[in-house]
Amino acid sequence: MTELEKQLLSALEQLQQDYSKRLDEWESAFGEWRKMSGL
């Protein structure tokens, strides 16, 4: 595996972690909003 491939892989992993963290935040915010709006 070349250095470039390693860099690409680690960048992808970071993106995935960031994405799942944002998804969690969004889901909890959405849950709060649903409670408030009584849906």
CORPEGI-V322791 format. One record per backbone hydrogen bond with DSSP energy under -0.5 kcal/mol. NH is the residue of the N-H (numbers start at 1). CO is the residue of the C=O. Records with the same first field share a line. If there is no record, write none. Layout:
NH->CO + CO
This chain:
6->2
7->3
8->4
9->5
10->6
11->7
12->8
13->9
14->10
15->11
16->12
17->13
18->14
19->15
20->16
21->17
22->18
23->19
24->20
25->21
26->22
27->23
28->24
29->25
30->26
31->27
32->28
33->29
34->30
35->31
36->32
37->33
38->34
39->34
